[in-house]
Amino acid sequence: MEKYYGKGKMLHPSIEIVEDALRHIPQGQITTIDLVCKKLAQDFGTDVTCPMRTGNNLKKIAKAYSEVQINANIPFWRVIRTDKMVIKFQNYEFWASKLEDEGFTLSFSKFGNIKVIFQSDNLFDFR
């Protein structure tokens, strides 16, 4: 990872750490994996947080909620990629519909990608 982020300390967050960060994202707001990683790096005093580990944990959280069929109290569906695309985790179409229910506009591509259309004031940056 030094090739991409340089020398320093990298946080490899657990699922619990990622879940705790996601609980702070309010309804009507959306954030990116990059912003989650920056928040975690700041909280844990590291130079960077591993975006792959963070993304994999997001997918594990989504899978757990999809399999158990429970009411999701960790709003992982409010985390998107930096290019404004919905992360393709299990049942991502259903979770994208939750964004639509929260007032976001979705744009669908012929390749199955879903882009979230939002204003900059809807971007939650954990400040």
Secondary structure, DSSP 8 states (H G I E B T S, - for coil): -HHHH-SS-EE---HHHHHHHHTT--TT-BEEHHHHHHHHHHHHT-SEE-HHHHHHHHHHHHHHHHHHT----S-GGGEE-TTSBB---TTHHHHHHHHHHTT-EEEE-TTS-EEEE--GGGB----
